[in-house]
Amino acid sequence: MTTSSNAASSQVITEYGKQNIFGRETQPQLVEDYTSYPEEAEKTNGRWAMIGMVSLLVSYFTTGQIIPGIF
C-alpha cells in the first residue's frame, strides 16, 4: 500500500511511485468542556441569520434589487 521512503521524509509514496498527499491524518482532540456547544451554536446561527436578513433589507432599500447585480 503506502510506505515512507525514509524516516526523515514526511512524504508518503504509494505502490505506484506517486506521492500520496493524504497519507497522514491529524490526531483528534478531546475537548473536556463540550456541554454548552449546542446552545452556543444555536445562538450563533440565529445571529448570523439576523445579520443576513438585515443586510438583505439594506441592499434592497438602497438598490431596489433583491440581490444587486443579479435580479
mmCIF file of the N, C-alpha and C atoms, coordinates in Angstrom:
data_MODEL
# 
_entry.id   MODEL 
# 
loop_
_atom_site.group_PDB 
_atom_site.id 
_atom_site.type_symbol 
_atom_site.label_atom_id 
_atom_site.label_alt_id 
_atom_site.label_comp_id 
_atom_site.label_asym_id 
_atom_site.label_entity_id 
_atom_site.label_seq_id 
_atom_site.pdbx_PDB_ins_code 
_atom_site.Cartn_x 
_atom_site.Cartn_y 
_atom_site.Cartn_z 
_atom_site.occupancy 
_atom_site.B_iso_or_equiv 
_atom_site.pdbx_formal_charge 
_atom_site.auth_seq_id 
_atom_site.auth_comp_id 
_atom_site.auth_asym_id 
_atom_site.auth_atom_id 
_atom_site.pdbx_PDB_model_num 
ATOM 1   N N  . MET A 1 1  ? 0.829   -1.180 0.000   1.00 0.00 ? 1  MET A N  1 
ATOM 2   C CA . MET A 1 1  ? 0.000   0.000  0.000   1.00 0.00 ? 1  MET A CA 1 
ATOM 3   C C  . MET A 1 1  ? 0.875   1.244  0.000   1.00 0.00 ? 1  MET A C  1 
ATOM 4   N N  . THR A 1 2  ? 0.911   1.978  1.122   1.00 0.00 ? 2  THR A N  1 
ATOM 5   C CA . THR A 1 2  ? 1.711   3.192  1.184   1.00 0.00 ? 2  THR A CA 1 
ATOM 6   C C  . THR A 1 2  ? 2.883   2.973  2.122   1.00 0.00 ? 2  THR A C  1 
ATOM 7   N N  . THR A 1 3  ? 4.015   3.430  1.698   1.00 0.00 ? 3  THR A N  1 
ATOM 8   C CA . THR A 1 3  ? 5.213   3.309  2.511   1.00 0.00 ? 3  THR A CA 1 
ATOM 9   C C  . THR A 1 3  ? 5.961   4.626  2.482   1.00 0.00 ? 3  THR A C  1 
ATOM 10  N N  . SER A 1 4  ? 6.700   4.884  3.516   1.00 0.00 ? 4  SER A N  1 
ATOM 11  C CA . SER A 1 4  ? 7.533   6.073  3.578   1.00 0.00 ? 4  SER A CA 1 
ATOM 12  C C  . SER A 1 4  ? 8.900   5.722  3.033   1.00 0.00 ? 4  SER A C  1 
ATOM 13  N N  . SER A 1 5  ? 9.467   6.591  2.200   1.00 0.00 ? 5  SER A N  1 
ATOM 14  C CA . SER A 1 5  ? 10.750  6.286  1.571   1.00 0.00 ? 5  SER A CA 1 
ATOM 15  C C  . SER A 1 5  ? 11.897  6.303  2.574   1.00 0.00 ? 5  SER A C  1 
ATOM 16  N N  . ASN A 1 6  ? 11.893  7.236  3.520   1.00 0.00 ? 6  ASN A N  1 
ATOM 17  C CA . ASN A 1 6  ? 12.867  7.217  4.610   1.00 0.00 ? 6  ASN A CA 1 
ATOM 18  C C  . ASN A 1 6  ? 12.228  7.839  5.838   1.00 0.00 ? 6  ASN A C  1 
ATOM 19  N N  . ALA A 1 7  ? 12.829  7.663  6.980   1.00 0.00 ? 7  ALA A N  1 
ATOM 20  C CA . ALA A 1 7  ? 12.215  8.091  8.249   1.00 0.00 ? 7  ALA A CA 1 
ATOM 21  C C  . ALA A 1 7  ? 12.163  9.612  8.379   1.00 0.00 ? 7  ALA A C  1 
ATOM 22  N N  . ALA A 1 8  ? 13.112  10.336 7.796   1.00 0.00 ? 8  ALA A N  1 
ATOM 23  C CA . ALA A 1 8  ? 13.145  11.783 7.940   1.00 0.00 ? 8  ALA A CA 1 
ATOM 24  C C  . ALA A 1 8  ? 12.169  12.481 6.996   1.00 0.00 ? 8  ALA A C  1 
ATOM 25  N N  . SER A 1 9  ? 11.749  11.788 5.945   1.00 0.00 ? 9  SER A N  1 
ATOM 26  C CA . SER A 1 9  ? 10.861  12.390 4.961   1.00 0.00 ? 9  SER A CA 1 
ATOM 27  C C  . SER A 1 9  ? 9.415   12.363 5.450   1.00 0.00 ? 9  SER A C  1 
ATOM 28  N N  . SER A 1 10 ? 8.675   13.413 5.135   1.00 0.00 ? 10 SER A N  1 
ATOM 29  C CA . SER A 1 10 ? 7.263   13.447 5.509   1.00 0.00 ? 10 SER A CA 1 
ATOM 30  C C  . SER A 1 10 ? 6.376   13.023 4.346   1.00 0.00 ? 10 SER A C  1 
ATOM 31  N N  . GLN A 1 11 ? 6.962   12.605 3.242   1.00 0.00 ? 11 GLN A N  1 
ATOM 32  C CA . GLN A 1 11 ? 6.185   12.171 2.093   1.00 0.00 ? 11 GLN A CA 1 
ATOM 33  C C  . GLN A 1 11 ? 5.793   10.712 2.238   1.00 0.00 ? 11 GLN A C  1 
ATOM 34  N N  . VAL A 1 12 ? 4.623   10.383 1.726   1.00 0.00 ? 12 VAL A N  1 
ATOM 35  C CA . VAL A 1 12 ? 4.168   9.004  1.694   1.00 0.00 ? 12 VAL A CA 1 
ATOM 36  C C  . VAL A 1 12 ? 4.013   8.623  0.238   1.00 0.00 ? 12 VAL A C  1 
ATOM 37  N N  . ILE A 1 13 ? 4.681   7.563  -0.166  1.00 0.00 ? 13 ILE A N  1 
ATOM 38  C CA . ILE A 1 13 ? 4.706   7.132  -1.561  1.00 0.00 ? 13 ILE A CA 1 
ATOM 39  C C  . ILE A 1 13 ? 3.835   5.881  -1.705  1.00 0.00 ? 13 ILE A C  1 
ATOM 40  N N  . THR A 1 14 ? 2.971   5.866  -2.731  1.00 0.00 ? 14 THR A N  1 
ATOM 41  C CA . THR A 1 14 ? 2.120   4.701  -2.978  1.00 0.00 ? 14 THR A CA 1 
ATOM 42  C C  . THR A 1 14 ? 2.923   3.610  -3.653  1.00 0.00 ? 14 THR A C  1 
ATOM 43  N N  . GLU A 1 15 ? 2.274   2.466  -3.866  1.00 0.00 ? 15 GLU A N  1 
ATOM 44  C CA . GLU A 1 15 ? 2.964   1.355  -4.509  1.00 0.00 ? 15 GLU A CA 1 
ATOM 45  C C  . GLU A 1 15 ? 3.236   1.627  -5.982  1.00 0.00 ? 15 GLU A C  1 
ATOM 46  N N  . TYR A 1 16 ? 2.614   2.666  -6.555  1.00 0.00 ? 16 TYR A N  1 
ATOM 47  C CA . TYR A 1 16 ? 2.841   3.023  -7.955  1.00 0.00 ? 16 TYR A CA 1 
ATOM 48  C C  . TYR A 1 16 ? 3.897   4.098  -8.112  1.00 0.00 ? 16 TYR A C  1 
ATOM 49  N N  . GLY A 1 17 ? 4.508   4.536  -7.011  1.00 0.00 ? 17 GLY A N  1 
ATOM 50  C CA . GLY A 1 17 ? 5.565   5.526  -7.056  1.00 0.00 ? 17 GLY A CA 1 
ATOM 51  C C  . GLY A 1 17 ? 5.069   6.956  -7.039  1.00 0.00 ? 17 GLY A C  1 
ATOM 52  N N  . LYS A 1 18 ? 3.796   7.149  -6.769  1.00 0.00 ? 18 LYS A N  1 
ATOM 53  C CA . LYS A 1 18 ? 3.242   8.500  -6.727  1.00 0.00 ? 18 LYS A CA 1 
ATOM 54  C C  . LYS A 1 18 ? 3.171   8.985  -5.282  1.00 0.00 ? 18 LYS A C  1 
ATOM 55  N N  . GLN A 1 19 ? 3.282   10.301 -5.123  1.00 0.00 ? 19 GLN A N  1 
ATOM 56  C CA . GLN A 1 19 ? 3.201   10.871 -3.790  1.00 0.00 ? 19 GLN A CA 1 
ATOM 57  C C  . GLN A 1 19 ? 1.738   10.921 -3.354  1.00 0.00 ? 19 GLN A C  1 
ATOM 58  N N  . ASN A 1 20 ? 1.456   10.443 -2.157  1.00 0.00 ? 20 ASN A N  1 
ATOM 59  C CA . ASN A 1 20 ? 0.115   10.466 -1.597  1.00 0.00 ? 20 ASN A CA 1 
ATOM 60  C C  . ASN A 1 20 ? 0.029   11.654 -0.661  1.00 0.00 ? 20 ASN A C  1 
ATOM 61  N N  . ILE A 1 21 ? -0.738  12.701 -1.062  1.00 0.00 ? 21 ILE A N  1 
ATOM 62  C CA . ILE A 1 21 ? -0.799  13.906 -0.242  1.00 0.00 ? 21 ILE A CA 1 
ATOM 63  C C  . ILE A 1 21 ? -1.726  13.739 0.950   1.00 0.00 ? 21 ILE A C  1 
ATOM 64  N N  . PHE A 1 22 ? -2.538  12.699 0.970   1.00 0.00 ? 22 PHE A N  1 
ATOM 65  C CA . PHE A 1 22 ? -3.451  12.457 2.085   1.00 0.00 ? 22 PHE A CA 1 
ATOM 66  C C  . PHE A 1 22 ? -2.985  11.275 2.922   1.00 0.00 ? 22 PHE A C  1 
ATOM 67  N N  . GLY A 1 23 ? -1.700  11.057 2.988   1.00 0.00 ? 23 GLY A N  1 
ATOM 68  C CA . GLY A 1 23 ? -1.175  9.875  3.654   1.00 0.00 ? 23 GLY A CA 1 
ATOM 69  C C  . GLY A 1 23 ? -1.192  9.931  5.172   1.00 0.00 ? 23 GLY A C  1 
ATOM 70  N N  . ARG A 1 24 ? -1.201  11.114 5.743   1.00 0.00 ? 24 ARG A N  1 
ATOM 71  C CA . ARG A 1 24 ? -1.150  11.232 7.192   1.00 0.00 ? 24 ARG A CA 1 
ATOM 72  C C  . ARG A 1 24 ? -2.384  11.964 7.693   1.00 0.00 ? 24 ARG A C  1 
ATOM 73  N N  . GLU A 1 25 ? -2.888  11.534 8.836   1.00 0.00 ? 25 GLU A N  1 
ATOM 74  C CA . GLU A 1 25 ? -4.055  12.161 9.438   1.00 0.00 ? 25 GLU A CA 1 
ATOM 75  C C  . GLU A 1 25 ? -3.651  12.854 10.730  1.00 0.00 ? 25 GLU A C  1 
ATOM 76  N N  . THR A 1 26 ? -4.339  13.936 11.050  1.00 0.00 ? 26 THR A N  1 
ATOM 77  C CA . THR A 1 26 ? -4.085  14.605 12.319  1.00 0.00 ? 26 THR A CA 1 
ATOM 78  C C  . THR A 1 26 ? -4.786  13.848 13.436  1.00 0.00 ? 26 THR A C  1 
ATOM 79  N N  . GLN A 1 27 ? -4.239  13.934 14.610  1.00 0.00 ? 27 GLN A N  1 
ATOM 80  C CA . GLN A 1 27 ? -4.827  13.268 15.756  1.00 0.00 ? 27 GLN A CA 1 
ATOM 81  C C  . GLN A 1 27 ? -6.058  14.036 16.233  1.00 0.00 ? 27 GLN A C  1 
ATOM 82  N N  . PRO A 1 28 ? -7.149  13.359 16.550  1.00 0.00 ? 28 PRO A N  1 
ATOM 83  C CA . PRO A 1 28 ? -8.327  14.066 17.062  1.00 0.00 ? 28 PRO A CA 1 
ATOM 84  C C  . PRO A 1 28 ? -8.057  14.651 18.446  1.00 0.00 ? 28 PRO A C  1 
ATOM 85  N N  . GLN A 1 29 ? -8.700  15.781 18.723  1.00 0.00 ? 29 GLN A N  1 
ATOM 86  C CA . GLN A 1 29 ? -8.525  16.432 20.011  1.00 0.00 ? 29 GLN A CA 1 
ATOM 87  C C  . GLN A 1 29 ? -9.763  16.195 20.857  1.00 0.00 ? 29 GLN A C  1 
ATOM 88  N N  . LEU A 1 30 ? -9.551  15.911 22.114  1.00 0.00 ? 30 LEU A N  1 
ATOM 89  C CA . LEU A 1 30 ? -10.644 15.692 23.044  1.00 0.00 ? 30 LEU A CA 1 
ATOM 90  C C  . LEU A 1 30 ? -10.875 16.965 23.843  1.00 0.00 ? 30 LEU A C  1 
ATOM 91  N N  . VAL A 1 31 ? -12.077 17.520 23.739  1.00 0.00 ? 31 VAL A N  1 
ATOM 92  C CA . VAL A 1 31 ? -12.429 18.726 24.471  1.00 0.00 ? 31 VAL A CA 1 
ATOM 93  C C  . VAL A 1 31 ? -13.266 18.304 25.663  1.00 0.00 ? 31 VAL A C  1 
ATOM 94  N N  . GLU A 1 32 ? -12.795 18.617 26.854  1.00 0.00 ? 32 GLU A N  1 
ATOM 95  C CA . GLU A 1 32 ? -13.474 18.178 28.069  1.00 0.00 ? 32 GLU A CA 1 
ATOM 96  C C  . GLU A 1 32 ? -14.787 18.922 28.309  1.00 0.00 ? 32 GLU A C  1 
ATOM 97  N N  . ASP A 1 33 ? -14.776 20.253 28.129  1.00 0.00 ? 33 ASP A N  1 
ATOM 98  C CA . ASP A 1 33 ? -15.974 21.058 28.398  1.00 0.00 ? 33 ASP A CA 1 
ATOM 99  C C  . ASP A 1 33 ? -16.742 21.257 27.098  1.00 0.00 ? 33 ASP A C  1 
ATOM 100 N N  . TYR A 1 34 ? -17.550 20.290 26.715  1.00 0.00 ? 34 TYR A N  1 
ATOM 101 C CA . TYR A 1 34 ? -18.264 20.291 25.441  1.00 0.00 ? 34 TYR A CA 1 
ATOM 102 C C  . TYR A 1 34 ? -19.772 20.350 25.670  1.00 0.00 ? 34 TYR A C  1 
ATOM 103 N N  . THR A 1 35 ? -20.213 20.711 26.884  1.00 0.00 ? 35 THR A N  1 
ATOM 104 C CA . THR A 1 35 ? -21.631 20.615 27.217  1.00 0.00 ? 35 THR A CA 1 
ATOM 105 C C  . THR A 1 35 ? -22.455 21.755 26.644  1.00 0.00 ? 35 THR A C  1 
ATOM 106 N N  . SER A 1 36 ? -21.942 22.975 26.546  1.00 0.00 ? 36 SER A N  1 
ATOM 107 C CA . SER A 1 36 ? -22.744 24.106 26.103  1.00 0.00 ? 36 SER A CA 1 
ATOM 108 C C  . SER A 1 36 ? -22.623 24.365 24.609  1.00 0.00 ? 36 SER A C  1 
ATOM 109 N N  . TYR A 1 37 ? -22.006 23.458 23.863  1.00 0.00 ? 37 TYR A N  1 
ATOM 110 C CA . TYR A 1 37 ? -21.813 23.694 22.432  1.00 0.00 ? 37 TYR A CA 1 
ATOM 111 C C  . TYR A 1 37 ? -23.129 23.812 21.666  1.00 0.00 ? 37 TYR A C  1 
ATOM 112 N N  . PRO A 1 38 ? -24.128 22.942 21.840  1.00 0.00 ? 38 PRO A N  1 
ATOM 113 C CA . PRO A 1 38 ? -25.363 23.094 21.054  1.00 0.00 ? 38 PRO A CA 1 
ATOM 114 C C  . PRO A 1 38 ? -26.080 24.424 21.294  1.00 0.00 ? 38 PRO A C  1 
ATOM 115 N N  . GLU A 1 39 ? -26.115 24.885 22.527  1.00 0.00 ? 39 GLU A N  1 
ATOM 116 C CA . GLU A 1 39 ? -26.772 26.155 22.817  1.00 0.00 ? 39 GLU A CA 1 
ATOM 117 C C  . GLU A 1 39 ? -26.015 27.318 22.174  1.00 0.00 ? 39 GLU A C  1 
ATOM 118 N N  . GLU A 1 40 ? -24.694 27.294 22.264  1.00 0.00 ? 40 GLU A N  1 
ATOM 119 C CA . GLU A 1 40 ? -23.888 28.362 21.671  1.00 0.00 ? 40 GLU A CA 1 
ATOM 120 C C  . GLU A 1 40 ? -23.996 28.339 20.152  1.00 0.00 ? 40 GLU A C  1 
ATOM 121 N N  . ALA A 1 41 ? -24.042 27.152 19.565  1.00 0.00 ? 41 ALA A N  1 
ATOM 122 C CA . ALA A 1 41 ? -24.169 27.050 18.111  1.00 0.00 ? 41 ALA A CA 1 
ATOM 123 C C  . ALA A 1 41 ? -25.519 27.572 17.650  1.00 0.00 ? 41 ALA A C  1 
ATOM 124 N N  . GLU A 1 42 ? -26.573 27.295 18.394  1.00 0.00 ? 42 GLU A N  1 
ATOM 125 C CA . GLU A 1 42 ? -27.902 27.782 18.038  1.00 0.00 ? 42 GLU A CA 1 
ATOM 126 C C  . GLU A 1 42 ? -27.963 29.304 18.123  1.00 0.00 ? 42 GLU A C  1 
ATOM 127 N N  . LYS A 1 43 ? -27.363 29.880 19.145  1.00 0.00 ? 43 LYS A N  1 
ATOM 128 C CA . LYS A 1 43 ? -27.325 31.343 19.257  1.00 0.00 ? 43 LYS A CA 1 
ATOM 129 C C  . LYS A 1 43 ? -26.540 31.960 18.103  1.00 0.00 ? 43 LYS A C  1 
ATOM 130 N N  . THR A 1 44 ? -25.414 31.357 17.774  1.00 0.00 ? 44 THR A N  1 
ATOM 131 C CA . THR A 1 44 ? -24.587 31.878 16.688  1.00 0.00 ? 44 THR A CA 1 
ATOM 132 C C  . THR A 1 44 ? -25.321 31.796 15.359  1.00 0.00 ? 44 THR A C  1 
ATOM 133 N N  . ASN A 1 45 ? -25.986 30.685 15.085  1.00 0.00 ? 45 ASN A N  1 
ATOM 134 C CA . ASN A 1 45 ? -26.741 30.548 13.838  1.00 0.00 ? 45 ASN A CA 1 
ATOM 135 C C  . ASN A 1 45 ? -27.860 31.578 13.763  1.00 0.00 ? 45 ASN A C  1 
ATOM 136 N N  . GLY A 1 46 ? -28.548 31.838 14.864  1.00 0.00 ? 46 GLY A N  1 
ATOM 137 C CA . GLY A 1 46 ? -29.596 32.845 14.885  1.00 0.00 ? 46 GLY A CA 1 
ATOM 138 C C  . GLY A 1 46 ? -29.062 34.236 14.637  1.00 0.00 ? 46 GLY A C  1 
ATOM 139 N N  . ARG A 1 47 ? -27.907 34.529 15.200  1.00 0.00 ? 47 ARG A N  1 
ATOM 140 C CA . ARG A 1 47 ? -27.308 35.858 14.998  1.00 0.00 ? 47 ARG A CA 1 
ATOM 141 C C  . ARG A 1 47 ? -26.886 36.052 13.553  1.00 0.00 ? 47 ARG A C  1 
ATOM 142 N N  . TRP A 1 48 ? -26.298 35.010 12.950  1.00 0.00 ? 48 TRP A N  1 
ATOM 143 C CA . TRP A 1 48 ? -25.915 35.122 11.539  1.00 0.00 ? 48 TRP A CA 1 
ATOM 144 C C  . TRP A 1 48 ? -27.145 35.256 10.643  1.00 0.00 ? 48 TRP A C  1 
ATOM 145 N N  . ALA A 1 49 ? -28.242 34.603 10.994  1.00 0.00 ? 49 ALA A N  1 
ATOM 146 C CA . ALA A 1 49 ? -29.481 34.742 10.224  1.00 0.00 ? 49 ALA A CA 1 
ATOM 147 C C  . ALA A 1 49 ? -30.020 36.162 10.329  1.00 0.00 ? 49 ALA A C  1 
ATOM 148 N N  . MET A 1 50 ? -29.955 36.755 11.522  1.00 0.00 ? 50 MET A N  1 
ATOM 149 C CA . MET A 1 50 ? -30.411 38.140 11.687  1.00 0.00 ? 50 MET A CA 1 
ATOM 150 C C  . MET A 1 50 ? -29.546 39.098 10.887  1.00 0.00 ? 50 MET A C  1 
ATOM 151 N N  . ILE A 1 51 ? -28.238 38.891 10.894  1.00 0.00 ? 51 ILE A N  1 
ATOM 152 C CA . ILE A 1 51 ? -27.335 39.735 10.109  1.00 0.00 ? 51 ILE A CA 1 
ATOM 153 C C  . ILE A 1 51 ? -27.656 39.600 8.625   1.00 0.00 ? 51 ILE A C  1 
ATOM 154 N N  . GLY A 1 52 ? -27.951 38.384 8.168   1.00 0.00 ? 52 GLY A N  1 
ATOM 155 C CA . GLY A 1 52 ? -28.293 38.166 6.767   1.00 0.00 ? 52 GLY A CA 1 
ATOM 156 C C  . GLY A 1 52 ? -29.577 38.856 6.370   1.00 0.00 ? 52 GLY A C  1 
ATOM 157 N N  . MET A 1 53 ? -30.588 38.802 7.234   1.00 0.00 ? 53 MET A N  1 
ATOM 158 C CA . MET A 1 53 ? -31.859 39.462 6.930   1.00 0.00 ? 53 MET A CA 1 
ATOM 159 C C  . MET A 1 53 ? -31.703 40.979 6.902   1.00 0.00 ? 53 MET A C  1 
ATOM 160 N N  . VAL A 1 54 ? -30.942 41.532 7.830   1.00 0.00 ? 54 VAL A N  1 
ATOM 161 C CA . VAL A 1 54 ? -30.724 42.979 7.849   1.00 0.00 ? 54 VAL A CA 1 
ATOM 162 C C  . VAL A 1 54 ? -29.952 43.407 6.601   1.00 0.00 ? 54 VAL A C  1 
ATOM 163 N N  . SER A 1 55 ? -28.928 42.658 6.221   1.00 0.00 ? 55 SER A N  1 
ATOM 164 C CA . SER A 1 55 ? -28.168 43.025 5.025   1.00 0.00 ? 55 SER A CA 1 
ATOM 165 C C  . SER A 1 55 ? -29.014 42.883 3.769   1.00 0.00 ? 55 SER A C  1 
ATOM 166 N N  . LEU A 1 56 ? -29.927 41.917 3.725   1.00 0.00 ? 56 LEU A N  1 
ATOM 167 C CA . LEU A 1 56 ? -30.836 41.771 2.597   1.00 0.00 ? 56 LEU A CA 1 
ATOM 168 C C  . LEU A 1 56 ? -31.759 42.981 2.495   1.00 0.00 ? 56 LEU A C  1 
ATOM 169 N N  . LEU A 1 57 ? -32.325 43.421 3.620   1.00 0.00 ? 57 LEU A N  1 
ATOM 170 C CA . LEU A 1 57 ? -33.204 44.589 3.615   1.00 0.00 ? 57 LEU A CA 1 
ATOM 171 C C  . LEU A 1 57 ? -32.453 45.862 3.240   1.00 0.00 ? 57 LEU A C  1 
ATOM 172 N N  . VAL A 1 58 ? -31.256 46.036 3.767   1.00 0.00 ? 58 VAL A N  1 
ATOM 173 C CA . VAL A 1 58 ? -30.464 47.227 3.449   1.00 0.00 ? 58 VAL A CA 1 
ATOM 174 C C  . VAL A 1 58 ? -30.122 47.265 1.968   1.00 0.00 ? 58 VAL A C  1 
ATOM 175 N N  . SER A 1 59 ? -29.707 46.141 1.408   1.00 0.00 ? 59 SER A N  1 
ATOM 176 C CA . SER A 1 59 ? -29.373 46.118 -0.021  1.00 0.00 ? 59 SER A CA 1 
ATOM 177 C C  . SER A 1 59 ? -30.607 46.346 -0.874  1.00 0.00 ? 59 SER A C  1 
ATOM 178 N N  . TYR A 1 60 ? -31.770 45.857 -0.437  1.00 0.00 ? 60 TYR A N  1 
ATOM 179 C CA . TYR A 1 60 ? -32.999 46.073 -1.193  1.00 0.00 ? 60 TYR A CA 1 
ATOM 180 C C  . TYR A 1 60 ? -33.416 47.538 -1.153  1.00 0.00 ? 60 TYR A C  1 
ATOM 181 N N  . PHE A 1 61 ? -33.312 48.173 0.019   1.00 0.00 ? 61 PHE A N  1 
ATOM 182 C CA . PHE A 1 61 ? -33.715 49.573 0.129   1.00 0.00 ? 61 PHE A CA 1 
ATOM 183 C C  . PHE A 1 61 ? -32.746 50.506 -0.588  1.00 0.00 ? 61 PHE A C  1 
ATOM 184 N N  . THR A 1 62 ? -31.474 50.181 -0.640  1.00 0.00 ? 62 THR A N  1 
ATOM 185 C CA . THR A 1 62 ? -30.502 51.068 -1.268  1.00 0.00 ? 62 THR A CA 1 
ATOM 186 C C  . THR A 1 62 ? -30.446 50.897 -2.775  1.00 0.00 ? 62 THR A C  1 
ATOM 187 N N  . THR A 1 63 ? -30.634 49.674 -3.280  1.00 0.00 ? 63 THR A N  1 
ATOM 188 C CA . THR A 1 63 ? -30.502 49.445 -4.731  1.00 0.00 ? 63 THR A CA 1 
ATOM 189 C C  . THR A 1 63 ? -31.833 49.160 -5.409  1.00 0.00 ? 63 THR A C  1 
ATOM 190 N N  . GLY A 1 64 ? -32.833 48.704 -4.681  1.00 0.00 ? 64 GLY A N  1 
ATOM 191 C CA . GLY A 1 64 ? -34.104 48.340 -5.280  1.00 0.00 ? 64 GLY A CA 1 
ATOM 192 C C  . GLY A 1 64 ? -34.099 46.936 -5.862  1.00 0.00 ? 64 GLY A C  1 
ATOM 193 N N  . GLN A 1 65 ? -33.020 46.201 -5.650  1.00 0.00 ? 65 GLN A N  1 
ATOM 194 C CA . GLN A 1 65 ? -32.903 44.834 -6.160  1.00 0.00 ? 65 GLN A CA 1 
ATOM 195 C C  . GLN A 1 65 ? -32.740 43.881 -4.984  1.00 0.00 ? 65 GLN A C  1 
ATOM 196 N N  . ILE A 1 66 ? -33.246 42.655 -5.168  1.00 0.00 ? 66 ILE A N  1 
ATOM 197 C CA . ILE A 1 66 ? -33.110 41.669 -4.084  1.00 0.00 ? 66 ILE A CA 1 
ATOM 198 C C  . ILE A 1 66 ? -31.645 41.288 -3.908  1.00 0.00 ? 66 ILE A C  1 
ATOM 199 N N  . ILE A 1 67 ? -31.003 40.873 -4.987  1.00 0.00 ? 67 ILE A N  1 
ATOM 200 C CA . ILE A 1 67 ? -29.561 40.603 -4.976  1.00 0.00 ? 67 ILE A CA 1 
ATOM 201 C C  . ILE A 1 67 ? -28.947 41.550 -6.011  1.00 0.00 ? 67 ILE A C  1 
ATOM 202 N N  . PRO A 1 68 ? -28.235 42.594 -5.571  1.00 0.00 ? 68 PRO A N  1 
ATOM 203 C CA . PRO A 1 68 ? -27.703 43.570 -6.525  1.00 0.00 ? 68 PRO A CA 1 
ATOM 204 C C  . PRO A 1 68 ? -26.806 42.931 -7.570  1.00 0.00 ? 68 PRO A C  1 
ATOM 205 N N  . GLY A 1 69 ? -27.085 43.267 -8.835  1.00 0.00 ? 69 GLY A N  1 
ATOM 206 C CA . GLY A 1 69 ? -26.304 42.748 -9.929  1.00 0.00 ? 69 GLY A CA 1 
ATOM 207 C C  . GLY A 1 69 ? -26.855 41.480 -10.544 1.00 0.00 ? 69 GLY A C  1 
ATOM 208 N N  . ILE A 1 70 ? -27.781 40.801 -9.868  1.00 0.00 ? 70 ILE A N  1 
ATOM 209 C CA . ILE A 1 70 ? -28.338 39.551 -10.402 1.00 0.00 ? 70 ILE A CA 1 
ATOM 210 C C  . ILE A 1 70 ? -29.807 39.723 -10.757 1.00 0.00 ? 70 ILE A C  1 
ATOM 211 N N  . PHE A 1 71 ? -30.625 40.210 -9.821  1.00 0.00 ? 71 PHE A N  1 
ATOM 212 C CA . PHE A 1 71 ? -32.065 40.353 -10.073 1.00 0.00 ? 71 PHE A CA 1 
ATOM 213 C C  . PHE A 1 71 ? -32.413 41.807 -10.218 1.00 0.00 ? 71 PHE A C  1 
# 
